[in-house]
């Protein structure tokens, strides 16, 4: 297994981007990257995860949970920015890991990113469908767009949005960026209106108790459903209390997922050494301000007890706070904003997934035929294949608890990228870096510790599922990627 640690040089990774037939067009600026970042991050998290987490796990201290998650993402973002400016190649954490840790870890992280992007896209597509049903229900008497055929559940709304975004992506990243700009403007406007209107309905009494006392609840917090940290320390629950705040940070982290997608488009950026860092940091700064504002307003509008998941399993969302205050028109506005928000989330998730698998295919770890680009410089066949697989995932697999599954995979990627910055600084100090993480090595080390800390505050059951997924990935690598790797072929040719 020693050859599994073979690395692919930075120079070779960059050289591969100019191969005929697998070349991506360089169309994007830092403004485009910022739009991509904001378009994916402002989505499911702000409209759904925020309310349910406050009601079930944190109480008003959801504000602190968001700040913890934001700081962690900010530290990781600095590391992503340095890596992407140094290795401006599609694939993000996968490509970075190949250059530092070697092929086996690169495959693991690539397999891990499938969990982040593809599974998240399937979940968000179904959320988009439910909001579409809500919006259409205001004018037309229709039911759910989800139909059941025995054990299979076909969500026609989800199928429709995946088909639309796949078409847009196949037509080119420039068109995708312009589409994202329009839709992102709509949902950011909705969020700003929601914050402005909600501010007039804040009752300071709702902020007390800011951190509700810990309790063993029926919704979350005991056995393997409590955080791994609370299990290891002998606590009985991560339902409210300080353990709830920490567990909440690990869950609302889902709301920030997506800024790393900006790094996957480095190869398609006109000036990646300068623009990737700007795009990543600008998008993260914008969404952090909006998220904290929403958390402050929502927590002040209603008591956290009104945001708890009901006995029927119905989860609260952002509209719940406005309905409780009699601002019914806001529910309509939020539904429209959520529909717009989730549209771009699905699109950028599919974009990120195709770029990661594109890089893996170009390296031979997956069939190389998937890395072919069309006349518009986009991987059309891979985009279509990924879209079909995402639809099938939504049809076959249950989607409960997948926010945490996505989180553990993303945090794992953040740990490796942060560590990779330290390794590449030592092994290749000669490389041109368009952006350098300040206060190195301390900030990258802080990023690693912060990400590991959030991982510890995910549930024990999430860790079990993550381990099973990773084990499947190792088997796939041994059966295919290990033998078909282009780096391995080059080594055999030399030998």
N, C-alpha and C positions, 0 to 999 in steps of 0.2 A: 504493500500500500504506500510505499515511500514516494512513488511517482505521483501520487495524488496531490502532493504538495508543490508540484511544478508551477511556476509562476509565468505569467505572460507580461513581457516588458511593456512599460508605458509607451515606448517608441513604436512597438509592434501594434499596440492597441490603436494608436493614432493613425499609423500607416494603413490599417485595415479599413479605415473610414473612407479611403479613396478608391477602394476596389470597384471596378465597373460592375454594375448590376446590383450592388448592395450599398450604393451611396445615397445618403439622405441630404435633402436640400437645406441650405443654411438661410432661413428666412426670418428668424426671430430676433427681436431686440429685448432689452431688459424690461421695457414696458409690456411686451407680449408675455414675458415670463412672469411678471408680477400679476398680470391678469389671469394666467393659468393658475398661479398659486392661490389667489383670492377666490377664483371661481370654484376650485375644488374644496378649499377649507371651509368656506361659508356654505354649509349645506345641511346634511343630516344632523350634525352635532348641535348647531345653534337652534334648530327647529324642534328637535325631539330629545336628544340625549340630555340636554341641560335640565329640562323640567323633571324628567323621571329620576335623574341622579339626585337632584336636590330633594325630591320627595321621599325617596327610598333610602338614601345613604348618607347625605351630608347635611341636609337642612340649609339654612342661609349661608353656611360656610362653603357652599359651592363656589363662592367668590374666591376663597383661598385656594380651593382645589384647582380652579382655572389658572391662578397665578403660578402655582407649583408646576402645572403642566406646561405653561407658557415658557417659564424659565428653562425647563428641561429641553423643550423644543428649540429655544433660542441657542443654547449651548451646542446642541447637535447641528443646528443650522449653520453655525460658524464653521464646523468641521466639514459639512457637505459643501459649503462655498469654496473652501480651500481645495478640496479634492476635485470638484467639478471644474475649477479654473486651471487645475494642473493636468487633469486627464479629461479633456472635453470630448468624451465618447459616450454614446448611448449605453444605457444599462445601469447607471447610477451605482448603488452600493455593490451590485454584482461586479461591474467592471473594476471598481476601486479595490474590491477584495481580491480579484484575480491578480492585480499588480502587487499586492502586499502579502496576503496570507497564502495564496496559492489556489490551484484549481479546485480542490475538494471543498474548501470553505466558500469559494466563489459559487460553486454549484449549490451549496447549502443555502447561501443567502439568496441566490436566484430563485430557488424553490420556495424560500421563505417569502419573497416578494410576490410570488403567485398567490400566496395566502392573503397578503395585504391587498393587492389590487383587484384580482379577479373575484375573490369572495366578497370584498367590499362592494364591488360594482354590482354583483347579483343582489346583495342586500339593499343597496340604495335604489336600484331599478325597481324593486318591489315597493319601496317607500314612495317612489315617484308615482307609481301606479295607484297607490292608495290615495295620494293627494289629488291625482287626476280625477278619481271617482268622486272625491269630495267637491272639487271645483265644478265638475259637470252636474253634480247633484243639486247645485244651487239653481240651475236653469232647467235641467231635464230629470225626469224620474227614472234614474238608472241605479242599478245595484253595483256590486263589486265586479271589477274586471277580471277577477281571479276565478277560474273554473276548475272543478275537481273531476278527475277521471280515474277513479279507483284510488291507488296510492300516489298517483301523480297529480301535481297542482300546476296548472298552466295559467300564468298571469299574462294576459294579452297586453296589458299596459306596459309591463316590463319588456316584453318582446318588442313592442313598438319603439320604445325609447332606445333600446340597444340597437335596433336596426337603423334608426335615424342617426345616432351619433357615429355608428360605424361608417355610414355613407359620408358624413361630413369629414371624418378623419381620412378616409380614402381619397377625398378630393384635395387634401393638402393641409399642412399645419398652419399655413397663413390664413386660410378660410376658417379653420378651427379657432384660431386666435380671435378673428373678427367676430365670429359667432359668440365666443365666450365673452367678449367685451360687452356686447349688447345685453346678453342675459345676466351677466354679473352686475351691470349697472342697475338692472331692474331689482335684483334681490338685495343689493346693498341699500338701495333707496327704501325698500320695504323695511329692512332692519332699522334704518335710521328713523323712519316714521314710527315704528313700533317703540323704539326707545323714547322718542320725544313724547308720544301719547301716553305711554306707560308711566312716565315720570310724574304725571299729574295724578296718578292713582296710588302712589306709594304711601303706605302706612308704616311709620317707623316701628310700631309694635311688632310687625311681622319679622323684624330682624332679631327678635329675642324669643328663645335663646339662640344665640348665633351658632353655637355648636351644641346641638341637642345631646342630652345624656345618652350613652350607649344603651341599646336594648336589643334583645334577640327577637327579630321580627320574622314574619312569615314570608316576607318578600326577598330578603337577602341576609346573609351573614352567618350561617352555621355550617359545620361540617366542611366538606370540600367546596361548598359554595361561599365560604368566607375567604378573605385574602390569605395568601400563603404566609405573609408576614404575621398576621394575627394567629394563624395556626402554629407557627414556629415559636411564637412568644407565649403561647398558652392562653391567649384571649379566647373568649367564647363567641365573639361576634365582631363583625366589621360593619354593623348597622348603626350609624350615627357615632358620636364620640370622636376622639382623635383618630381612631382607626378608620372610621367612616370618612373623615376628611382625606386621609391618605389614599384609601381605596377609591374615593371619588376622583382624586387627581388622576389615577390610573385609568379610570373609565372615561372622564371627559377628555383625556388625551386623544380619544377617537375623534373629537371635534377638530383637532389640529392636524390630523393626518392628511397629507397631500402636498405640503410644501416641498417634500423630498421628490415629488414628481417633476418639479422644476429641474432638478439635476439630471433626470433622464432625458431631457431635451437639449442637453449641452451641445451635442453633435450637430443640432439643427439651429444653433445660435450663431449670429454673424460674428460677434466678438465675445466668445465664451470666457476668456480670461478676465474680462471686465464686467460683463453683463449678468453672468450666472449668479455671482455673489449679490449684486444689486437686486435681482429678481427674487431670490430666496429671502433675503432680509427684509425687503420692502413688503412682500406679501405677508410675512409672519407678523410684522409690526402692525399692519392694518387690521388683521383679523383678531389679534390679541386685544386691541382697544375695543373693537366691536363686541367681542365675547364678554369681556369684563362688564361693559355697559349693560348688555342684555342680562347678565347674571344679577347685577345690582338692582335693576328695575324689576325683574321677575320676582326676586326674593322679597322685594318690598311691596309688591302688589297683593300677594296672597301668603297665607301661612303655609309653611312647607308641608303640613299635614294634608292640605288640599291637593298636593301634587303626588301623593302616594299612588302606587298602582292599585287599582280596584280589585275586589274579589274575583271579578270576571277576567282579570288579566289585562284590562284596558290601561294602557300607559298614558300618563299625562304628557302634554306637549306645550309649546309656547302659547298656543291659542287658549289653553285651559285658564291661564291667569287672566286673560282679558274677558273670557266668558264669565268668570267668577265676579268680575267687576261690572258686568252689564254692558261691556263694550263689544257687542256682538259683531259689529261691522269689521272689527279688527281680525276676527276669526277668518273672514273671507279674504282679507288682505294678506294675512299670514299664509293661508293656503296657497294663494297665487304666488307669493314670494318663495314658499317652499318648493312649489312646482318648478319655478325658474331656477332656484338654487340647486335642486337635485338634478336638473337637466345637465348642467355643466359639471357637476360632480361625477356623474356617470361617464360623461365624455372624457374627462381628464384621467379618470381611473383606467378606462380602456386604452387611452393613449399611453399611460405609464406602463401598463401591462404589456402592450405590444412592443414597446421599446426595449424592455428588459428581455423578453423572449427573442426579440430580433438580435440582440447582442449575443445571447446564448446560442442561437442558431448559427450566427456568423462564426462563432468559435468552434462549432461542430459538436457541442454538448447536446444539442437537439438537431434534427434534420436540417441541413444547410439550405435546402430548397425553400424553407420558410423565410429566409432572410432576403429573398429577392424583392427588389423595389419596382414599382410601376413607373409609368411615364411621368407622373407627377412627383416622383421621388419619395413615395410613401410605401410601406410594406403592406400592400393591399391584401394578399392572400393570408398573411398572418393576422391582419386586423379582422378579416372575415372569420377565420378559424377561432380566434379568441372570443369574438362576439357570440358564436354558436355555442362554445363551451360555457360561457357565462349564462346564457339562456338555459342550457341543460342543467347547470348547477342550481338555478332557481327552481327548476321543475322537480328535481330529484331530491335535493338535500334540504333538511330543516335549517332554518335561519336563526333560531334562538341562540343567544349568547355569542353571536359571531362578532359583535363589537369588540369583545375582549379578545377573541381569537386574532382579529386583525391587529389589535393593540400589541399583543405579545410579539407578534411577528415583526411589527414595525420597530419596536423598541430594541429587539435583537439586532436588526439592521443598523440602528443608530449606534449601538455599542461597537459593532465592528468598524463602522466608518470612523468613529471617533478614535478608536485604537489605531486604525490604519493611517491616520494623519501623523501620529507619533512615529510609527514604523517608517513611513515614506520620508519623513524629515531626516531620519537617521540613515536610511539606506540610499536615498537619492537626493542629497542636499543640492545637487547641481540643477535639478529641474526648475524650469520657469514657473513661478507661481503668481497668477494674476491677483490672488488674494491670499493673505496669510492670517491664520487664527492668532489673535493677540494673546499675550501672556501664556504662550505655549512653554512647557507642557501642561500647565496647571488647568487651563480651560478645557482642553480635551479630556484630561483626567476627571474633571468635575462633570463633564458630559457623560462619561462612562458610569460614574457613580450614581448620577441622577437617574439615568435610564434603568440601571439595575435596581435602583430603589423602587421605581414605579413598577417594574416587572414583579418584584416581590409582593406588591400590593394588589396584584391580580389574583383571581381565585385559584385554588388548588386544582379544580376541575379543568380550568383553562390550560394549566401547565400539562395536565395529562393528555389533553387533546393535541396540544402543540407537539408533545413528544411523539405521539403516534404519526402526525403529519410529517415530521422530520425523518422518522424511521422509513416511511414510504419513499421519501425523497432519496435517501441513501440507496435503497434498492434500485430505483430508477437509474441513478447515476452509475451504479456498478453494472447494470445490464446494458446501458447504451453509452452514456457520456464518457465513461472511462476509456472506452475503446475507440470512439469516434472523434475525440478531441483533436483539433488541428495542431495544438502544441505537442500532443503525443505523437502525431504523425510526423511532425518535423523532427522530433527526437529519434524516432525509428529510422527516418531517412538518413540521419547523420550517423546512426550506429550501424 
